[in-house]
Amino acid sequence: MITHIHGTLIAATPTFAILEASGVGYKIFITAITYGKLPPLQSNCLLHTVHVIREQSQALYGFLHSAACDLFETLLGVTGIGPKSALSILGHISETEFSHAIAAEDVTTLSKIPGIGKKTAQRLLIEMRDKLPIHDSVNYVSHASTTPQQQTIPWKLAINALVNLGYSATVAQKAVSKTIQSKGESAPHDLANLIADSLNNI
């Protein structure tokens, strides 16, 4: 398996890059986000890669960071998600935003990704929630005084309400987390007040 390629960037487009290493040119499919962060042509470049082998084809998919590469591989294990769909997801949403969306069960954000409809978004929520270390590595509510109830039902409903009002999942999560952290034990337990206070923190 080819885990990374370190070579000279000799060509780049929003969909693929070509790295030359030891006299061999490797065509690597990338996202538009990766394309925007590539170094100038003829510069040294390292891309973390996933080598996808199909019955009638082989292809390399590359990312600047190993975290994106790992997420791409994980997405390939989701029913109905192939390399093109996985690349589309990572081309329109960062790894952090994706993890936030999964944790918040944010179907709206996921279904806005080109090629990902509502049914696929729901499938992502079901199959990815146990595959990402969200609850360990992404700590939305870190205040010691928050209760499990504040971190689950009203917390998630408040985030979903803000998303339905047009705010992004990231903004909504930060606002609700800030509300609970700042108020501590006096944080509102009812959904309406939690939403109202969170709106003031946007």
Backbone hydrogen bonds, N-H to C=O, Kabsch-Sander energy under -0.5 kcal/mol:
donor,donor_aa,acceptor,acceptor_aa,energy
3,T,1,M,-0.8
5,I,47,L,-2.2
7,G,5,I,-0.6
7,G,45,C,-2.4
8,T,20,E,-2.6
9,L,43,S,-2.8
10,I,8,T,-0.8
10,I,18,I,-2.5
11,A,18,I,-1.1
13,T,16,F,-2.8
17,A,28,I,-2.7
18,I,11,A,-2.6
19,L,17,A,-0.5
19,L,26,Y,-2.1
20,E,8,T,-2.6
21,A,19,L,-0.6
21,A,24,V,-2.8
24,V,21,A,-1.7
26,Y,19,L,-3.4
26,Y,24,V,-0.5
27,K,25,G,-0.5
28,I,17,A,-3.3
28,I,26,Y,-0.6
29,F,60,L,-3.1
30,I,15,T,-2.1
35,Y,31,T,-2.3
36,G,32,A,-2.0
37,K,33,I,-0.6
37,K,34,T,-1.4
38,L,34,T,-0.5
38,L,35,Y,-1.1
42,Q,9,L,-4.0
43,S,40,P,-1.5
45,C,7,G,-2.8
47,L,5,I,-2.3
48,H,63,F,-3.2
49,T,3,T,-2.3
50,V,61,Y,-2.1
52,V,50,V,-0.8
52,V,59,A,-2.7
53,I,51,H,-0.6
54,R,52,V,-0.6
54,R,57,S,-3.4
59,A,52,V,-2.1
60,L,27,K,-0.6
61,Y,50,V,-1.9
62,G,29,F,-2.7
63,F,48,H,-2.4
69,C,65,H,-1.5
70,D,66,S,-2.7
71,L,67,A,-2.3
72,F,68,A,-2.3
73,E,69,C,-2.0
74,T,70,D,-2.1
75,L,71,L,-2.7
76,L,72,F,-1.5
77,G,74,T,-1.4
78,V,75,L,-2.0
81,I,78,V,-2.2
82,G,80,G,-0.7
86,A,82,G,-2.6
87,L,83,P,-2.4
88,S,84,K,-2.1
89,I,85,S,-2.2
90,L,86,A,-2.0
91,G,87,L,-1.1
92,H,88,S,-0.6
92,H,89,I,-1.2
93,I,89,I,-1.1
98,F,94,S,-2.5
99,S,95,E,-2.3
100,H,96,T,-2.5
101,A,97,E,-2.4
102,I,98,F,-2.3
103,A,99,S,-2.5
104,A,100,H,-2.5
105,E,102,I,-1.0
106,D,101,A,-2.9
107,V,105,E,-1.4
110,L,106,D,-1.6
111,S,107,V,-2.8
112,K,108,T,-0.7
112,K,109,T,-0.8
113,I,110,L,-1.4
116,I,113,I,-2.5
117,G,115,G,-0.7
121,A,117,G,-2.4
122,Q,118,K,-2.3
123,R,119,K,-1.9
124,L,120,T,-2.3
125,L,121,A,-2.0
126,I,122,Q,-1.9
127,E,123,R,-2.8
128,M,124,L,-2.5
129,R,125,L,-1.2
131,K,128,M,-1.3
132,L,128,M,-1.3
134,I,132,L,-1.9
137,S,133,P,-2.7
138,V,134,I,-2.5
139,N,137,S,-0.7
140,Y,138,V,-1.0
142,S,140,Y,-0.6
146,T,143,H,-1.6
151,Q,147,T,-1.4
152,T,148,P,-0.6
152,T,149,Q,-0.8
155,W,149,Q,-0.6
156,K,152,T,-2.7
157,L,153,I,-2.6
158,A,154,P,-2.5
159,I,155,W,-1.9
160,N,156,K,-2.6
161,A,157,L,-2.2
162,L,158,A,-2.1
163,V,159,I,-2.3
164,N,160,N,-2.2
165,L,161,A,-1.0
166,G,163,V,-1.6
167,Y,162,L,-2.0
172,A,168,S,-2.5
173,Q,169,A,-2.6
174,K,170,T,-2.2
175,A,171,V,-2.2
176,V,172,A,-2.3
177,S,173,Q,-2.5
178,K,174,K,-2.5
179,T,175,A,-2.0
180,I,176,V,-2.3
181,Q,177,S,-2.7
182,S,178,K,-2.6
183,K,179,T,-1.8
184,G,180,I,-1.8
186,S,183,K,-2.2
187,A,184,G,-1.7
194,L,190,D,-1.9
195,I,191,L,-2.6
196,A,192,A,-2.3
197,D,193,N,-2.8
198,S,194,L,-2.0
199,L,195,I,-2.2
200,N,196,A,-1.1
201,N,198,S,-1.3
202,I,199,L,-1.2
